[in-house]
Amino acid sequence: MTTSTSNTKSQEFISLENDHGAHNYHPLPVVLSKGEGVFVWDVEGKKYYDFLSAYSAVNQGHCHPRIVNTIKEQAETLTLTSRAFYNDVLGPYEKFITEYFGFDKLLPMNTGAEAVETAIKVCRKWGYEKKGVAENQGLIMVFDQNFHGRTTTIISFSSDPDARNHFGPYTEGFIKVPYNNLEAVKEAFEEHSDIVGVLVEPIQGEAGVMVPDEGFLSEINSICKEHNALFMADEIQTGIGRTGGLLAVCGNCTCEGHCERQSTYVKPDVLILGKALSGGGYPVSAVLADNHIMDVITPGTHGSTFGGNPLGAKIAMTALEVIRDEKLTQNARKLGEVFRDRMNQLISKTDLVKLVRGKGLLNAIVINDTPDSSTAWDICMKLSENGLLAKPTHGNIIRFAPPLVMTEEQLHECCDIIDKTILDFKK
């Protein structure tokens, strides 16, 4: 079976991107033209299972009909007013999302990186005005192998040389400690009295789906409370049902809104959302916090022309309703257990895969080869030939994150494809 690169139509589109676009990505050579639910089709009409979900932006599945109808209806009514005026959608959206996740206030933005930058600004301003840290001395703790975006500030504390190198001078004010290492967190707080917040991914997706030890997040939260610092959870990739909880910090809680009765729930001081907040229909991101934090934001201190626009706000409400109404969080938890069980069965049959890890439907397999080898990429190429799309991360790791609308029957079919591909693969 041949790959899409041998087809003239696909190659034309690939050549157009290569000739006229900046080469800031390295995509699999598959040119997609249609999506529906868990499936995508290339320009030649070949059908694939999507096991990346646009980096978890389409948790609700491709072109979900409710989201598509919302886009059509609102696009024909009002799309953008800027924040120079009120509109009749933003207020209802702010009420809806704050009640959904259990916070007092929303600061609406567009992209995930914008939301992270917003959280950083909120945290620093809170540190100066509420904690009493001296101006320009506030420090934010981050973790090694993090991925929060690629803006100038964010790459200043990135561990990825491709994202960081040759983009300096870098923004100061960040302390980096090893992920999943509570002692390092405690030591940093003991050494630095001016830490105003801790920014953490509950599961590090780009690092290879690194799931921390049980209690890691709750301990960070406790340490932050002890030192009067803000616990900021970047749930852009892990949130909105992906990991089998409404948020990854929720553990197995699937309620709409935070639930103090859930012993596994850790309510962050600042919650950062994006990606699936729109179901893939439009860039929508959000920063949520309670009043005592968010009231440091006053007119002129932060903004965005498109942030909180009527189209994005309406889409986000529908996207969250789909998660709730179709019980996609619960489905992710159930199917994640099935997937990891199937992958562990595969590991017992081959030495090519040495580990599976993840939570809900955010999972990864570790290929038994060096990170600088092409083995994981080559396996992904074979998977695409066999009708399943996935992508390597960190060289020898393959991330698997299908839309949450997947059925158990479809998941087993996909696991069969992965089994066959791996067992037939020769280095």
N, C-alpha and C positions, 0 to 999 in steps of 0.2 A: 504494500500500500504506500502511495506517495503522499508527501506533505503538500500543503497549499502553495508552497513556493514554486512548485513545478507548474502551477496553473497560471496562464498568461494574465487573466483578469486580476488575480491577487497580486501578482508581481507588478502590475501597473500602479496599483495603489501604494504598494511598498516603495516603489521607486519615486513616486511623487513626494512621499514623506521624507525619504532620504535626500532628495534633491532640494526641497523647499522648506523643510522644517529643521529646527535645531535638534541635534542628536542627544537629547537629555534623557532618553529612555532606550531600553534594549528589549523590545517586545518579541514574543514568539511570532514567527512568520505566519500568522493566521489573520486574515482580514475579515472582520465581522460586519454584518450588515443588518442583522435582525436579532431580536431577543424576545423570549416569552417564558416567564416562569423560571425554571431551572435550565432552560435551553438557550443556546445561541446558534446562529447559522452564519457561515461565511458567504462570500460573494459568489462562490460556485454552487451554493445550496447545501453544502455539507452541514450536518447537524452535530452539535457537541453538547455535552454536559459542561456547565460552567462551574468550576470548583475554585474560583477566586472571588466571585461576586463583586468585581470592581473594588477590590481591597475592602470588602464588607460594606460597600455603599448600597448594594441592592439586596439587603437582607429580605426584603419583601418580594423578591423575584423581579425579573426583567419586565418592564412595562406593565406593572400591576394595573388592572383595569380601573380600580377606584382612584389610584393616583393619576393615571392618564386622564380620566374624566375631570378630576379636580384641576389639572393643568389647563385643559381645554376651557372649562367654565370660567376660571379666574382670568386666564389670558385674554378672554373676550370681554372682560369687565373692567379690570384695572390691574396693571402690573407694577407700576412704580410711582411713588409720590415723592421720594426722598423723605428724610425726617424733618424737613422744613414745615410739614403739615402733618396732622393726624390722618389716619385712614381707618376704615371700618373693619379691618381684619387683624391688625397688629395687637390691639388690646385683647380681643377674644383669644388670640394665639398665646399671648403672654399668660393669661389666666389659665388656659388649658395646660400648657407645658409645665408651669410652676406647680399646679396641682398634681399633674401626672407624676412628677419626680419628687415632689415634696420640698420645694424651696420657695422663698419669698419673691425673688426677683430674677428676671431674665435680661441679659444683654445680648441682643441678636446680631450675628455676623453672617458670613457667607461660607468661607472655607475653613477647613480644620486648622490650618496654620494660623489664620487670622484669629481663631478662637483661642489658640494657645497663647499667642501674643497678647490678646485681650486679658487672659487670666494672669499673665505675668504683670501687666500694667496694674490691674486691680490689686494684686497681691502686694506689689511694691508701695502703691499709694496707701493701702491699708496699713502697711508696716510703718510708714512715716506718720500718718495721721492718727492711727488708733493704737499701735504698739509703742510708738514713741522712739523708733530707731532714727538715728541722725540721717539727715538728707543725703542721698547718694551712697549710703553705707549698707542698705538692705541686701542680704544675700538670699538666693534661692537654691535649695538643694535639688539636684537631679541625679540620675543614675546612669552608670556605664551601659553602653550599648542601647541607649534610648533612641527612639524615633518620634519626634513631635512635629516634623515638618522641615522645610528648607529655606525659611526666611533668614536674613542676616543674623538676627538675634538667636534664633534656634540653632543654626549650624555652629554658632559660637560654642555651644556645649555638646555638640554631636561627637560621637566616636567614629563616625563613618568618614574615612579620608576622602572619598569621592565627593561627599556633600560639603566637606569642610575646607579641603586644601585650596589655596590660592584665592580665597574669598575674604581674607583679613583686611584690615585689622578687626579683631573680634570684640564682641560686646562682653564687658566684664560683669561680675556680680553673681557668678554661679559656682557652686561647689559640687563636684561630681564624686559619687561614692559607688561602690559595687552594688549591683542589683541583688536583692534577696539576702542582704547582709545587715541584720539589725544592729550588730555591734558597730559597724562602720557609721550607721546613722546616729547612734548614740554618741560616738566619739566626735563626730562632726559638730553636733550640738554643744558638746562640752567645750570644744575648741573655739567655736564661733558663737558669740552672743547675739549677733545681728542677723540671724537667719529669720526671714519673715515667712517663708513657705517651703513646702516640699512638693515638687512636681513629679508624678509617678504614673506610669502605665500599669494598670492592675495585672495585665499580662503583656509582655513585650512581644508584639506581633512581628515587626520587621526583624527583630533579633533572632527569630526562629521559633516563635510561639513559646516563649519562656514563661512557665507558670511558677509563681513563687510558692514558697512553703505556706502551709496553713498557718494563719495568724500573722503573716508578714504585714498585710495591709492594716489590720486592726492595731497592731503594735505601732506602726508608723503614726496612725491616728492618735494613739495614746501619747506618744512622744511629742507630737505636735501640740496636743492640748497642754502637756506639762510645760512646754517652753513657749506657749502663746505664739504659735506659728500656724499658718494655714495649710491644711492638707488638700492638695489639688489633684483630682483624679482626671487624667486624660483618657476618656472613654470613647474617643472618636472611632476607633476600630473595634474595641471590645464591647461597647455598649449596645443598647437597643436590641436585646434578645440574643445576640450572637453567642454568648458563652453559657447559655442556659439559665441565666438570671436576667432580669430587666437591665441591670448593670452588672459588670464583673465584680464590683464591690458588694453586690447584693448576695453573693453566695448562690443559694438555690431559691432565693425569694423571687417570685414571679408576679408580685402585686404591682399595680400601676400606682406608683408613688412609694416613698420610703415607708418602711414598716419597722417601728421600733421594737416590735415583738420578735422579730427575726434575730436570733443571736449571731447569725453570720453577717448581718448587714453592717456595713461601715459607711456612715453618711459623711461624704467629703464636705469640707467647707466650701470648696469651689468645684463644680462639675463641668467638664468640658465635653461637648457633644458635636458631632458632625456626621459625615458620610450617610449612614442609613436614616438619619433624621429626615432626609428628603426621599428615601427610597430610591435614590439614584436619579430622580427626575429633575433636580435643580440644585445648585450649591446652597446649602443651608447649614449654618453652624450656630452654636449657642453656648453661652457661659451662664451658669446658674449659681446663685449664692443667696444667703439670707440678708435681711436688711442691714444688719450691723456691719456687713462687709461691703455690700453693693452700694451703700449710700455714699461711699467715697467718690463715686462717679457722678459728676455734676455737668451741666451744659458746657460743651466745648472741650471736655477732657478726653472724650473718645467718640468715635463715630464711624459711619460708613454710608456712602450714598445708597447702596443696595441693601444694607443690613436692615432686616425687619420689613422688607418690601411685601406688599399684599400677596403676590404670587408665591413667594417662598414660604410665607407664614401659613397660607392655606394648604400648601403641599405638605408641610411638616405636620400639621394636625391630622391630615388624612393618613400620612405614613405611620404615625404613632397609633392611630385607630386600627389600622390593619394589623399591626403587631399584637395589639390587645384582642381584637375581635377574632382573629384566626389562631390565637394561642400559639404564636410562632416561638415565643420564649420556651414554652414547655416542649414544643417539638424539637427545638435545638438541643435541649438537655437529653431528651430520650434518644435522638438519633446520634448524638455525640458518643454516647456509651456504646451504641451499636458499631459505630465507625471504629472506635479505638479497639473494641474486641476483635473486629475483623482484621485490623492491621496487626494486632498482636498474634493472631493466627498466621498471618503472612510472615511475620518475623521468624516464627518457628520453622518455616519452610525454606528460608534463604538467609545467607549471611550478607546480602546486599543492603538490607535495611536493618539497622541496629536498635532503633528506638522510635516509639510513637509517643507524642505528648500533646496535651491540649485540654480544652474545656468546652463543653457544648459543641458547636460546629465551627470552632476555631482550633484547628489541629495541624500538626506537622509530623512528617517522618524524617528521620535523620539517615542519610545515605552513608554507607560504610566506605567513605573515601575522604580525601582531604578537601578542605573548603575551596582550594584553588583548582580543583579538578573540574572537568566538564560533565561528570557523570550525572549529576542531578538535572542539569540542562538537557542532556541527551535523553534522559528518562522522560522529561516533560515533552520533548519532541515526539517520542514514541507514544506517550499518552494521547497527544493531540491526533496522531494518526489513528488511534483507536477510539477517538470520539470523546475525549475528556480533556479539558483545559485547566492546567495548573501552572504555577511558576515557582522557580527556585528562589530562596532568600538565603543570604549569607553562604552562598556557594554550594554547600552539600546538604541543604535542608529544603524540602518541598512542603509548602504550605497548602493545606486543603481547607477551603472555606466556602462551601456551596450556599446558595440562597436557602433561607430558613423555611421556604415553602416546599422543600423536597419531601417526598414520601419515603417511607421505609423501603418499599419495593424499589424505588429509583435508587436509593442509597446502596442497596445490595447490588444492583446492576452496576453501579459505579465502582463499588469495591471489587466486583468481578473483573472489571476493566483494569483496575490498578493491580490486582493479583496477576492477571495474565501478562500485563506489560512488564512487571518486575520479574516474574519467573522466567519470562522469555528473553529478558535483557541480558546481553553479554557485554562486559566492560571492554 
